[in-house]
Amino acid sequence: MGSRRGQQPKVIGYSRVSTEDQDLQKFKLQILDYANKANLGQVDFIEEKVSGMTSWRNRELGKVIESSRKET
């Protein structure tokens, strides 16, 4: 996730839960709190509900990582 000249790098907040009972909002708020304290700027969120047994490559996380590799 390289930065372009004069611009902040793109910040992506990723959160995953494995069951419908779990709350993605809690994780989103924690990420936003950290981003604000670290002055990271706007955060684009990727959220998903998927089993931890699913390989990260087959999750949204895999897409984010692959996308960042193409940008660098």
N, CA, C, O and CB atoms as a CASP TS submission, in Angstrom:
PFRMAT TS
TARGET T0000
AUTHOR 0000-0000-0000
METHOD Language model
MODEL 1
PARENT N/A
ATOM      1  N   MET     1       0.820  -1.148   0.000  1.00  0.00           N
ATOM      2  CA  MET     1       0.000   0.000   0.000  1.00  0.00           C
ATOM      3  C   MET     1       0.878   1.229   0.000  1.00  0.00           C
ATOM      4  O   MET     1       0.910   1.996   0.962  1.00  0.00           O
ATOM      5  CB  MET     1      -0.941  -0.012   1.175  1.00  0.00           C
ATOM      6  N   GLY     2       1.566   1.393  -1.060  1.00  0.00           N
ATOM      7  CA  GLY     2       2.488   2.499  -1.166  1.00  0.00           C
ATOM      8  C   GLY     2       1.773   3.825  -1.273  1.00  0.00           C
ATOM      9  O   GLY     2       0.618   3.905  -1.690  1.00  0.00           O
ATOM     10  N   SER     3       2.492   4.867  -0.885  1.00  0.00           N
ATOM     11  CA  SER     3       1.885   6.187  -0.969  1.00  0.00           C
ATOM     12  C   SER     3       2.289   6.853  -2.275  1.00  0.00           C
ATOM     13  O   SER     3       3.394   6.670  -2.787  1.00  0.00           O
ATOM     14  CB  SER     3       2.294   7.059   0.236  1.00  0.00           C
ATOM     15  N   ARG     4       1.360   7.621  -2.782  1.00  0.00           N
ATOM     16  CA  ARG     4       1.659   8.409  -3.953  1.00  0.00           C
ATOM     17  C   ARG     4       2.212   9.735  -3.484  1.00  0.00           C
ATOM     18  O   ARG     4       1.925  10.153  -2.362  1.00  0.00           O
ATOM     19  CB  ARG     4       0.409   8.599  -4.848  1.00  0.00           C
ATOM     20  N   ARG     5       2.982  10.399  -4.291  1.00  0.00           N
ATOM     21  CA  ARG     5       3.635  11.646  -3.895  1.00  0.00           C
ATOM     22  C   ARG     5       2.638  12.625  -3.302  1.00  0.00           C
ATOM     23  O   ARG     5       1.607  12.940  -3.897  1.00  0.00           O
ATOM     24  CB  ARG     5       4.339  12.280  -5.087  1.00  0.00           C
ATOM     25  N   GLY     6       2.986  13.104  -2.087  1.00  0.00           N
ATOM     26  CA  GLY     6       2.180  14.113  -1.443  1.00  0.00           C
ATOM     27  C   GLY     6       0.872  13.610  -0.863  1.00  0.00           C
ATOM     28  O   GLY     6       0.088  14.407  -0.348  1.00  0.00           O
ATOM     29  N   GLN     7       0.615  12.322  -0.930  1.00  0.00           N
ATOM     30  CA  GLN     7      -0.632  11.772  -0.408  1.00  0.00           C
ATOM     31  C   GLN     7      -0.330  10.752   0.673  1.00  0.00           C
ATOM     32  O   GLN     7       0.699  10.076   0.657  1.00  0.00           O
ATOM     33  CB  GLN     7      -1.467  11.135  -1.533  1.00  0.00           C
ATOM     34  N   GLN     8      -1.265  10.663   1.617  1.00  0.00           N
ATOM     35  CA  GLN     8      -1.135   9.623   2.630  1.00  0.00           C
ATOM     36  C   GLN     8      -1.402   8.273   1.983  1.00  0.00           C
ATOM     37  O   GLN     8      -2.166   8.182   1.022  1.00  0.00           O
ATOM     38  CB  GLN     8      -2.105   9.870   3.820  1.00  0.00           C
ATOM     39  N   PRO     9      -0.770   7.218   2.511  1.00  0.00           N
ATOM     40  CA  PRO     9      -1.074   5.882   1.987  1.00  0.00           C
ATOM     41  C   PRO     9      -2.516   5.510   2.296  1.00  0.00           C
ATOM     42  O   PRO     9      -3.117   6.029   3.237  1.00  0.00           O
ATOM     43  CB  PRO     9      -0.112   4.830   2.578  1.00  0.00           C
ATOM     44  N   LYS    10      -3.051   4.623   1.509  1.00  0.00           N
ATOM     45  CA  LYS    10      -4.402   4.119   1.736  1.00  0.00           C
ATOM     46  C   LYS    10      -4.401   3.270   2.999  1.00  0.00           C
ATOM     47  O   LYS    10      -3.530   2.420   3.185  1.00  0.00           O
ATOM     48  CB  LYS    10      -4.912   3.298   0.514  1.00  0.00           C
ATOM     49  N   VAL    11      -5.374   3.502   3.857  1.00  0.00           N
ATOM     50  CA  VAL    11      -5.482   2.767   5.109  1.00  0.00           C
ATOM     51  C   VAL    11      -6.713   1.863   5.027  1.00  0.00           C
ATOM     52  O   VAL    11      -7.825   2.323   4.768  1.00  0.00           O
ATOM     53  CB  VAL    11      -5.572   3.742   6.334  1.00  0.00           C
ATOM     54  N   ILE    12      -6.491   0.578   5.253  1.00  0.00           N
ATOM     55  CA  ILE    12      -7.584  -0.390   5.201  1.00  0.00           C
ATOM     56  C   ILE    12      -7.722  -1.046   6.564  1.00  0.00           C
ATOM     57  O   ILE    12      -6.758  -1.573   7.119  1.00  0.00           O
ATOM     58  CB  ILE    12      -7.340  -1.457   4.095  1.00  0.00           C
ATOM     59  N   GLY    13      -8.929  -1.003   7.089  1.00  0.00           N
ATOM     60  CA  GLY    13      -9.236  -1.683   8.335  1.00  0.00           C
ATOM     61  C   GLY    13      -9.954  -2.987   8.003  1.00  0.00           C
ATOM     62  O   GLY    13     -11.005  -2.981   7.362  1.00  0.00           O
ATOM     63  N   TYR    14      -9.384  -4.092   8.441  1.00  0.00           N
ATOM     64  CA  TYR    14      -9.967  -5.408   8.163  1.00  0.00           C
ATOM     65  C   TYR    14     -10.462  -6.015   9.455  1.00  0.00           C
ATOM     66  O   TYR    14      -9.723  -6.090  10.437  1.00  0.00           O
ATOM     67  CB  TYR    14      -8.941  -6.347   7.479  1.00  0.00           C
ATOM     68  N   SER    15     -11.704  -6.447   9.459  1.00  0.00           N
ATOM     69  CA  SER    15     -12.209  -7.171  10.626  1.00  0.00           C
ATOM     70  C   SER    15     -13.005  -8.377  10.162  1.00  0.00           C
ATOM     71  O   SER    15     -13.725  -8.342   9.164  1.00  0.00           O
ATOM     72  CB  SER    15     -13.082  -6.253  11.519  1.00  0.00           C
ATOM     73  N   ARG    16     -12.842  -9.461  10.941  1.00  0.00           N
ATOM     74  CA  ARG    16     -13.502 -10.716  10.603  1.00  0.00           C
ATOM     75  C   ARG    16     -14.070 -11.327  11.871  1.00  0.00           C
ATOM     76  O   ARG    16     -13.425 -11.346  12.919  1.00  0.00           O
ATOM     77  CB  ARG    16     -12.522 -11.697   9.906  1.00  0.00           C
ATOM     78  N   VAL    17     -15.246 -11.806  11.755  1.00  0.00           N
ATOM     79  CA  VAL    17     -15.848 -12.624  12.811  1.00  0.00           C
ATOM     80  C   VAL    17     -16.273 -13.932  12.170  1.00  0.00           C
ATOM     81  O   VAL    17     -16.433 -14.027  10.953  1.00  0.00           O
ATOM     82  CB  VAL    17     -17.071 -11.894  13.500  1.00  0.00           C
ATOM     83  N   SER    18     -16.453 -14.944  13.020  1.00  0.00           N
ATOM     84  CA  SER    18     -16.781 -16.252  12.457  1.00  0.00           C
ATOM     85  C   SER    18     -18.239 -16.638  12.645  1.00  0.00           C
ATOM     86  O   SER    18     -18.714 -17.590  12.026  1.00  0.00           O
ATOM     87  CB  SER    18     -15.908 -17.301  13.073  1.00  0.00           C
ATOM     88  N   THR    19     -18.951 -15.910  13.492  1.00  0.00           N
ATOM     89  CA  THR    19     -20.351 -16.242  13.696  1.00  0.00           C
ATOM     90  C   THR    19     -21.217 -14.992  13.634  1.00  0.00           C
ATOM     91  O   THR    19     -20.736 -13.873  13.817  1.00  0.00           O
ATOM     92  CB  THR    19     -20.543 -16.953  15.032  1.00  0.00           C
ATOM     93  N   GLU    20     -22.475 -15.199  13.379  1.00  0.00           N
ATOM     94  CA  GLU    20     -23.431 -14.092  13.331  1.00  0.00           C
ATOM     95  C   GLU    20     -23.582 -13.431  14.699  1.00  0.00           C
ATOM     96  O   GLU    20     -23.989 -12.272  14.781  1.00  0.00           O
ATOM     97  CB  GLU    20     -24.793 -14.588  12.835  1.00  0.00           C
ATOM     98  N   ASP    21     -23.258 -14.154  15.773  1.00  0.00           N
ATOM     99  CA  ASP    21     -23.404 -13.609  17.129  1.00  0.00           C
ATOM    100  C   ASP    21     -22.371 -12.535  17.426  1.00  0.00           C
ATOM    101  O   ASP    21     -22.609 -11.652  18.251  1.00  0.00           O
ATOM    102  CB  ASP    21     -23.290 -14.722  18.157  1.00  0.00           C
ATOM    103  N   GLN    22     -21.232 -12.605  16.763  1.00  0.00           N
ATOM    104  CA  GLN    22     -20.144 -11.677  17.045  1.00  0.00           C
ATOM    105  C   GLN    22     -20.411 -10.336  16.361  1.00  0.00           C
ATOM    106  O   GLN    22     -21.130 -10.258  15.364  1.00  0.00           O
ATOM    107  CB  GLN    22     -18.790 -12.265  16.581  1.00  0.00           C
ATOM    108  N   ASP    23     -19.814  -9.287  16.921  1.00  0.00           N
ATOM    109  CA  ASP    23     -20.118  -7.926  16.510  1.00  0.00           C
ATOM    110  C   ASP    23     -18.955  -7.274  15.759  1.00  0.00           C
ATOM    111  O   ASP    23     -17.925  -6.957  16.354  1.00  0.00           O
ATOM    112  CB  ASP    23     -20.481  -7.095  17.721  1.00  0.00           C
ATOM    113  N   LEU    24     -19.127  -7.078  14.464  1.00  0.00           N
ATOM    114  CA  LEU    24     -18.114  -6.393  13.660  1.00  0.00           C
ATOM    115  C   LEU    24     -17.961  -4.933  14.085  1.00  0.00           C
ATOM    116  O   LEU    24     -16.871  -4.370  13.985  1.00  0.00           O
ATOM    117  CB  LEU    24     -18.475  -6.472  12.174  1.00  0.00           C
ATOM    118  N   GLN    25     -19.030  -4.330  14.549  1.00  0.00           N
ATOM    119  CA  GLN    25     -19.000  -2.914  14.917  1.00  0.00           C
ATOM    120  C   GLN    25     -17.967  -2.636  16.014  1.00  0.00           C
ATOM    121  O   GLN    25     -17.287  -1.611  15.988  1.00  0.00           O
ATOM    122  CB  GLN    25     -20.389  -2.462  15.380  1.00  0.00           C
ATOM    123  N   LYS    26     -17.856  -3.549  16.971  1.00  0.00           N
ATOM    124  CA  LYS    26     -16.883  -3.400  18.056  1.00  0.00           C
ATOM    125  C   LYS    26     -15.467  -3.288  17.490  1.00  0.00           C
ATOM    126  O   LYS    26     -14.693  -2.428  17.909  1.00  0.00           O
ATOM    127  CB  LYS    26     -16.975  -4.591  19.039  1.00  0.00           C
ATOM    128  N   PHE    27     -15.137  -4.153  16.545  1.00  0.00           N
ATOM    129  CA  PHE    27     -13.806  -4.130  15.947  1.00  0.00           C
ATOM    130  C   PHE    27     -13.598  -2.867  15.109  1.00  0.00           C
ATOM    131  O   PHE    27     -12.513  -2.286  15.107  1.00  0.00           O
ATOM    132  CB  PHE    27     -13.591  -5.378  15.084  1.00  0.00           C
ATOM    133  N   LYS    28     -14.632  -2.457  14.407  1.00  0.00           N
ATOM    134  CA  LYS    28     -14.540  -1.248  13.593  1.00  0.00           C
ATOM    135  C   LYS    28     -14.237  -0.033  14.475  1.00  0.00           C
ATOM    136  O   LYS    28     -13.404   0.800  14.116  1.00  0.00           O
ATOM    137  CB  LYS    28     -15.850  -1.026  12.803  1.00  0.00           C
ATOM    138  N   LEU    29     -14.898   0.068  15.608  1.00  0.00           N
ATOM    139  CA  LEU    29     -14.659   1.185  16.519  1.00  0.00           C
ATOM    140  C   LEU    29     -13.235   1.160  17.074  1.00  0.00           C
ATOM    141  O   LEU    29     -12.619   2.212  17.244  1.00  0.00           O
ATOM    142  CB  LEU    29     -15.668   1.155  17.666  1.00  0.00           C
ATOM    143  N   GLN    30     -12.714  -0.026  17.354  1.00  0.00           N
ATOM    144  CA  GLN    30     -11.341  -0.133  17.843  1.00  0.00           C
ATOM    145  C   GLN    30     -10.343   0.308  16.772  1.00  0.00           C
ATOM    146  O   GLN    30      -9.361   0.985  17.075  1.00  0.00           O
ATOM    147  CB  GLN    30     -11.041  -1.574  18.285  1.00  0.00           C
ATOM    148  N   ILE    31     -10.594  -0.074  15.531  1.00  0.00           N
ATOM    149  CA  ILE    31      -9.715   0.324  14.433  1.00  0.00           C
ATOM    150  C   ILE    31      -9.768   1.839  14.236  1.00  0.00           C
ATOM    151  O   ILE    31      -8.733   2.483  14.068  1.00  0.00           O
ATOM    152  CB  ILE    31     -10.111  -0.404  13.127  1.00  0.00           C
ATOM    153  N   LEU    32     -10.968   2.399  14.257  1.00  0.00           N
ATOM    154  CA  LEU    32     -11.107   3.853  14.106  1.00  0.00           C
ATOM    155  C   LEU    32     -10.416   4.600  15.239  1.00  0.00           C
ATOM    156  O   LEU    32      -9.779   5.627  15.003  1.00  0.00           O
ATOM    157  CB  LEU    32     -12.586   4.244  14.054  1.00  0.00           C
ATOM    158  N   ASP    33     -10.532   4.103  16.450  1.00  0.00           N
ATOM    159  CA  ASP    33      -9.872   4.732  17.594  1.00  0.00           C
ATOM    160  C   ASP    33      -8.365   4.757  17.376  1.00  0.00           C
ATOM    161  O   ASP    33      -7.722   5.787  17.572  1.00  0.00           O
ATOM    162  CB  ASP    33     -10.216   3.988  18.903  1.00  0.00           C
ATOM    163  N   TYR    34      -7.808   3.628  16.973  1.00  0.00           N
ATOM    164  CA  TYR    34      -6.361   3.561  16.713  1.00  0.00           C
ATOM    165  C   TYR    34      -5.961   4.506  15.574  1.00  0.00           C
ATOM    166  O   TYR    34      -4.980   5.242  15.686  1.00  0.00           O
ATOM    167  CB  TYR    34      -5.942   2.111  16.369  1.00  0.00           C
ATOM    168  N   ALA    35      -6.722   4.479  14.488  1.00  0.00           N
ATOM    169  CA  ALA    35      -6.404   5.317  13.328  1.00  0.00           C
ATOM    170  C   ALA    35      -6.432   6.796  13.692  1.00  0.00           C
ATOM    171  O   ALA    35      -5.592   7.570  13.233  1.00  0.00           O
ATOM    172  CB  ALA    35      -7.387   5.042  12.185  1.00  0.00           C
ATOM    173  N   ASN    36      -7.390   7.182  14.511  1.00  0.00           N
ATOM    174  CA  ASN    36      -7.465   8.580  14.943  1.00  0.00           C
ATOM    175  C   ASN    36      -6.280   8.962  15.814  1.00  0.00           C
ATOM    176  O   ASN    36      -5.694  10.030  15.634  1.00  0.00           O
ATOM    177  CB  ASN    36      -8.762   8.832  15.700  1.00  0.00           C
ATOM    178  N   LYS    37      -5.921   8.094  16.761  1.00  0.00           N
ATOM    179  CA  LYS    37      -4.787   8.377  17.643  1.00  0.00           C
ATOM    180  C   LYS    37      -3.480   8.438  16.866  1.00  0.00           C
ATOM    181  O   LYS    37      -2.591   9.219  17.205  1.00  0.00           O
ATOM    182  CB  LYS    37      -4.691   7.320  18.740  1.00  0.00           C
ATOM    183  N   ALA    38      -3.357   7.624  15.833  1.00  0.00           N
ATOM    184  CA  ALA    38      -2.138   7.570  15.030  1.00  0.00           C
ATOM    185  C   ALA    38      -2.175   8.548  13.846  1.00  0.00           C
ATOM    186  O   ALA    38      -1.236   8.613  13.053  1.00  0.00           O
ATOM    187  CB  ALA    38      -1.919   6.153  14.520  1.00  0.00           C
ATOM    188  N   ASN    39      -3.275   9.307  13.742  1.00  0.00           N
ATOM    189  CA  ASN    39      -3.429  10.292  12.669  1.00  0.00           C
ATOM    190  C   ASN    39      -3.224   9.664  11.285  1.00  0.00           C
ATOM    191  O   ASN    39      -2.461  10.172  10.465  1.00  0.00           O
ATOM    192  CB  ASN    39      -2.439  11.444  12.869  1.00  0.00           C
ATOM    193  N   LEU    40      -3.916   8.560  11.048  1.00  0.00           N
ATOM    194  CA  LEU    40      -3.759   7.827   9.792  1.00  0.00           C
ATOM    195  C   LEU    40      -4.668   8.322   8.672  1.00  0.00           C
ATOM    196  O   LEU    40      -4.483   7.941   7.516  1.00  0.00           O
ATOM    197  CB  LEU    40      -4.020   6.375  10.028  1.00  0.00           C
ATOM    198  N   GLY    41      -5.630   9.151   8.990  1.00  0.00           N
ATOM    199  CA  GLY    41      -6.547   9.635   7.957  1.00  0.00           C
ATOM    200  C   GLY    41      -7.710   8.687   7.761  1.00  0.00           C
ATOM    201  O   GLY    41      -8.040   7.891   8.640  1.00  0.00           O
ATOM    202  N   GLN    42      -8.325   8.784   6.599  1.00  0.00           N
ATOM    203  CA  GLN    42      -9.514   7.987   6.293  1.00  0.00           C
ATOM    204  C   GLN    42      -9.192   6.498   6.269  1.00  0.00           C
ATOM    205  O   GLN    42      -8.147   6.075   5.773  1.00  0.00           O
ATOM    206  CB  GLN    42     -10.111   8.415   4.951  1.00  0.00           C
ATOM    207  N   VAL    43     -10.108   5.726   6.812  1.00  0.00           N
ATOM    208  CA  VAL    43      -9.962   4.270   6.830  1.00  0.00           C
ATOM    209  C   VAL    43     -11.055   3.658   5.956  1.00  0.00           C
ATOM    210  O   VAL    43     -12.238   3.939   6.144  1.00  0.00           O
ATOM    211  CB  VAL    43     -10.035   3.711   8.291  1.00  0.00           C
ATOM    212  N   ASP    44     -10.655   2.832   5.014  1.00  0.00           N
ATOM    213  CA  ASP    44     -11.601   2.054   4.216  1.00  0.00           C
ATOM    214  C   ASP    44     -11.735   0.695   4.887  1.00  0.00           C
ATOM    215  O   ASP    44     -10.736   0.037   5.177  1.00  0.00           O
ATOM    216  CB  ASP    44     -11.129   1.914   2.711  1.00  0.00           C
ATOM    217  N   PHE    45     -12.971   0.277   5.132  1.00  0.00           N
ATOM    218  CA  PHE    45     -13.187  -0.961   5.880  1.00  0.00           C
ATOM    219  C   PHE    45     -13.544  -2.135   4.979  1.00  0.00           C
ATOM    220  O   PHE    45     -14.295  -2.015   4.011  1.00  0.00           O
ATOM    221  CB  PHE    45     -14.278  -0.761   6.902  1.00  0.00           C
ATOM    222  N   ILE    46     -12.971  -3.266   5.344  1.00  0.00           N
ATOM    223  CA  ILE    46     -13.310  -4.554   4.771  1.00  0.00           C
ATOM    224  C   ILE    46     -13.790  -5.396   5.942  1.00  0.00           C
ATOM    225  O   ILE    46     -13.045  -5.620   6.896  1.00  0.00           O
ATOM    226  CB  ILE    46     -12.083  -5.223   4.004  1.00  0.00           C
ATOM    227  N   GLU    47     -15.009  -5.855   5.872  1.00  0.00           N
ATOM    228  CA  GLU    47     -15.576  -6.647   6.957  1.00  0.00           C
ATOM    229  C   GLU    47     -16.146  -7.935   6.386  1.00  0.00           C
ATOM    230  O   GLU    47     -16.706  -7.952   5.289  1.00  0.00           O
ATOM    231  CB  GLU    47     -16.669  -5.851   7.720  1.00  0.00           C
ATOM    232  N   GLU    48     -15.996  -9.013   7.146  1.00  0.00           N
ATOM    233  CA  GLU    48     -16.609 -10.256   6.689  1.00  0.00           C
ATOM    234  C   GLU    48     -16.878 -11.189   7.851  1.00  0.00           C
ATOM    235  O   GLU    48     -16.237 -11.133   8.901  1.00  0.00           O
ATOM    236  CB  GLU    48     -15.723 -10.944   5.663  1.00  0.00           C
ATOM    237  N   LYS    49     -17.839 -12.034   7.617  1.00  0.00           N
ATOM    238  CA  LYS    49     -18.175 -13.103   8.558  1.00  0.00           C
ATOM    239  C   LYS    49     -17.838 -14.406   7.857  1.00  0.00           C
ATOM    240  O   LYS    49     -18.541 -14.843   6.946  1.00  0.00           O
ATOM    241  CB  LYS    49     -19.698 -13.054   9.006  1.00  0.00           C
ATOM    242  N   VAL    50     -16.746 -15.016   8.301  1.00  0.00           N
ATOM    243  CA  VAL    50     -16.262 -16.236   7.680  1.00  0.00           C
ATOM    244  C   VAL    50     -15.490 -17.050   8.720  1.00  0.00           C
ATOM    245  O   VAL    50     -14.878 -16.485   9.627  1.00  0.00           O
ATOM    246  CB  VAL    50     -15.371 -15.917   6.445  1.00  0.00           C
ATOM    247  N   SER    51     -15.519 -18.334   8.589  1.00  0.00           N
ATOM    248  CA  SER    51     -14.838 -19.235   9.511  1.00  0.00           C
ATOM    249  C   SER    51     -13.335 -19.000   9.526  1.00  0.00           C
ATOM    250  O   SER    51     -12.723 -18.701   8.501  1.00  0.00           O
ATOM    251  CB  SER    51     -15.130 -20.677   9.143  1.00  0.00           C
ATOM    252  N   GLY    52     -12.757 -19.141  10.712  1.00  0.00           N
ATOM    253  CA  GLY    52     -11.308 -19.065  10.837  1.00  0.00           C
ATOM    254  C   GLY    52     -10.605 -20.229  10.156  1.00  0.00           C
ATOM    255  O   GLY    52      -9.396 -20.180   9.931  1.00  0.00           O
ATOM    256  N   MET    53     -11.346 -21.262   9.832  1.00  0.00           N
ATOM    257  CA  MET    53     -10.779 -22.416   9.128  1.00  0.00           C
ATOM    258  C   MET    53     -10.566 -22.121   7.644  1.00  0.00           C
ATOM    259  O   MET    53      -9.851 -22.850   6.957  1.00  0.00           O
ATOM    260  CB  MET    53     -11.692 -23.635   9.290  1.00  0.00           C
ATOM    261  N   THR    54     -11.189 -21.048   7.154  1.00  0.00           N
ATOM    262  CA  THR    54     -11.032 -20.657   5.752  1.00  0.00           C
ATOM    263  C   THR    54      -9.687 -19.967   5.583  1.00  0.00           C
ATOM    264  O   THR    54      -9.367 -19.041   6.328  1.00  0.00           O
ATOM    265  CB  THR    54     -12.195 -19.725   5.291  1.00  0.00           C
ATOM    266  N   SER    55      -8.911 -20.403   4.624  1.00  0.00           N
ATOM    267  CA  SER    55      -7.603 -19.808   4.372  1.00  0.00           C
ATOM    268  C   SER    55      -7.740 -18.305   4.133  1.00  0.00           C
ATOM    269  O   SER    55      -8.694 -17.852   3.501  1.00  0.00           O
ATOM    270  CB  SER    55      -6.923 -20.485   3.164  1.00  0.00           C
ATOM    271  N   TRP    56      -6.773 -17.537   4.647  1.00  0.00           N
ATOM    272  CA  TRP    56      -6.818 -16.092   4.444  1.00  0.00           C
ATOM    273  C   TRP    56      -6.823 -15.748   2.957  1.00  0.00           C
ATOM    274  O   TRP    56      -7.349 -14.706   2.567  1.00  0.00           O
ATOM    275  CB  TRP    56      -5.630 -15.419   5.137  1.00  0.00           C
ATOM    276  N   ARG    57      -6.257 -16.594   2.141  1.00  0.00           N
ATOM    277  CA  ARG    57      -6.230 -16.336   0.697  1.00  0.00           C
ATOM    278  C   ARG    57      -7.628 -16.385   0.080  1.00  0.00           C
ATOM    279  O   ARG    57      -7.877 -15.773  -0.959  1.00  0.00           O
ATOM    280  CB  ARG    57      -5.325 -17.350   0.002  1.00  0.00           C
ATOM    281  N   ASN    58      -8.535 -17.116   0.725  1.00  0.00           N
ATOM    282  CA  ASN    58      -9.898 -17.250   0.225  1.00  0.00           C
ATOM    283  C   ASN    58     -10.867 -16.294   0.915  1.00  0.00           C
ATOM    284  O   ASN    58     -12.080 -16.399   0.740  1.00  0.00           O
ATOM    285  CB  ASN    58     -10.374 -18.672   0.404  1.00  0.00           C
ATOM    286  N   ARG    59     -10.339 -15.380   1.684  1.00  0.00           N
ATOM    287  CA  ARG    59     -11.156 -14.371   2.365  1.00  0.00           C
ATOM    288  C   ARG    59     -10.969 -13.030   1.663  1.00  0.00           C
ATOM    289  O   ARG    59     -10.178 -12.901   0.729  1.00  0.00           O
ATOM    290  CB  ARG    59     -10.776 -14.264   3.879  1.00  0.00           C
ATOM    291  N   GLU    60     -11.708 -12.050   2.132  1.00  0.00           N
ATOM    292  CA  GLU    60     -11.527 -10.686   1.632  1.00  0.00           C
ATOM    293  C   GLU    60     -10.102 -10.202   1.891  1.00  0.00           C
ATOM    294  O   GLU    60      -9.557  -9.414   1.118  1.00  0.00           O
ATOM    295  CB  GLU    60     -12.541  -9.730   2.290  1.00  0.00           C
ATOM    296  N   LEU    61      -9.504 -10.678   2.984  1.00  0.00           N
ATOM    297  CA  LEU    61      -8.131 -10.318   3.316  1.00  0.00           C
ATOM    298  C   LEU    61      -7.173 -10.678   2.188  1.00  0.00           C
ATOM    299  O   LEU    61      -6.267  -9.907   1.872  1.00  0.00           O
ATOM    300  CB  LEU    61      -7.701 -11.007   4.605  1.00  0.00           C
ATOM    301  N   GLY    62      -7.365 -11.828   1.587  1.00  0.00           N
ATOM    302  CA  GLY    62      -6.526 -12.239   0.465  1.00  0.00           C
ATOM    303  C   GLY    62      -6.628 -11.271  -0.700  1.00  0.00           C
ATOM    304  O   GLY    62      -5.629 -10.961  -1.349  1.00  0.00           O
ATOM    305  N   LYS    63      -7.836 -10.795  -0.964  1.00  0.00           N
ATOM    306  CA  LYS    63      -8.034  -9.820  -2.044  1.00  0.00           C
ATOM    307  C   LYS    63      -7.312  -8.510  -1.747  1.00  0.00           C
ATOM    308  O   LYS    63      -6.713  -7.906  -2.637  1.00  0.00           O
ATOM    309  CB  LYS    63      -9.531  -9.553  -2.257  1.00  0.00           C
ATOM    310  N   VAL    64      -7.374  -8.074  -0.485  1.00  0.00           N
ATOM    311  CA  VAL    64      -6.718  -6.827  -0.090  1.00  0.00           C
ATOM    312  C   VAL    64      -5.207  -6.949  -0.255  1.00  0.00           C
ATOM    313  O   VAL    64      -4.559  -6.050  -0.792  1.00  0.00           O
ATOM    314  CB  VAL    64      -7.070  -6.464   1.370  1.00  0.00           C
ATOM    315  N   ILE    65      -4.658  -8.048   0.202  1.00  0.00           N
ATOM    316  CA  ILE    65      -3.208  -8.243   0.099  1.00  0.00           C
ATOM    317  C   ILE    65      -2.777  -8.315  -1.358  1.00  0.00           C
ATOM    318  O   ILE    65      -1.781  -7.707  -1.748  1.00  0.00           O
ATOM    319  CB  ILE    65      -2.778  -9.520   0.841  1.00  0.00           C
ATOM    320  N   GLU    66      -3.526  -9.057  -2.159  1.00  0.00           N
ATOM    321  CA  GLU    66      -3.198  -9.166  -3.587  1.00  0.00           C
ATOM    322  C   GLU    66      -3.280  -7.800  -4.268  1.00  0.00           C
ATOM    323  O   GLU    66      -2.430  -7.460  -5.091  1.00  0.00           O
ATOM    324  CB  GLU    66      -4.148 -10.165  -4.285  1.00  0.00           C
ATOM    325  N   SER    67      -4.279  -7.041  -3.934  1.00  0.00           N
ATOM    326  CA  SER    67      -4.447  -5.709  -4.499  1.00  0.00           C
ATOM    327  C   SER    67      -3.294  -4.798  -4.123  1.00  0.00           C
ATOM    328  O   SER    67      -2.819  -4.020  -4.950  1.00  0.00           O
ATOM    329  CB  SER    67      -5.757  -5.103  -4.041  1.00  0.00           C
ATOM    330  N   SER    68      -2.844  -4.887  -2.885  1.00  0.00           N
ATOM    331  CA  SER    68      -1.735  -4.028  -2.445  1.00  0.00           C
ATOM    332  C   SER    68      -0.430  -4.411  -3.127  1.00  0.00           C
ATOM    333  O   SER    68       0.417  -3.551  -3.365  1.00  0.00           O
ATOM    334  CB  SER    68      -1.568  -4.108  -0.925  1.00  0.00           C
ATOM    335  N   ARG    69      -0.262  -5.670  -3.438  1.00  0.00           N
ATOM    336  CA  ARG    69       0.942  -6.105  -4.155  1.00  0.00           C
ATOM    337  C   ARG    69       0.980  -5.520  -5.567  1.00  0.00           C
ATOM    338  O   ARG    69       2.047  -5.185  -6.079  1.00  0.00           O
ATOM    339  CB  ARG    69       1.003  -7.641  -4.219  1.00  0.00           C
ATOM    340  N   LYS    70      -0.184  -5.403  -6.184  1.00  0.00           N
ATOM    341  CA  LYS    70      -0.258  -4.863  -7.543  1.00  0.00           C
ATOM    342  C   LYS    70       0.024  -3.375  -7.565  1.00  0.00           C
ATOM    343  O   LYS    70       0.513  -2.860  -8.571  1.00  0.00           O
ATOM    344  CB  LYS    70      -1.625  -5.136  -8.149  1.00  0.00           C
ATOM    345  N   GLU    71      -0.277  -2.653  -6.460  1.00  0.00           N
ATOM    346  CA  GLU    71      -0.079  -1.212  -6.381  1.00  0.00           C
ATOM    347  C   GLU    71       1.365  -0.846  -6.161  1.00  0.00           C
ATOM    348  O   GLU    71       1.763   0.276  -6.471  1.00  0.00           O
ATOM    349  CB  GLU    71      -0.916  -0.631  -5.285  1.00  0.00           C
ATOM    350  N   THR    72       2.177  -1.765  -5.628  1.00  0.00           N
ATOM    351  CA  THR    72       3.564  -1.417  -5.310  1.00  0.00           C
ATOM    352  C   THR    72       4.494  -1.723  -6.447  1.00  0.00           C
ATOM    353  O   THR    72       5.698  -1.488  -6.341  1.00  0.00           O
ATOM    354  CB  THR    72       4.023  -2.144  -4.078  1.00  0.00           C
TER
END
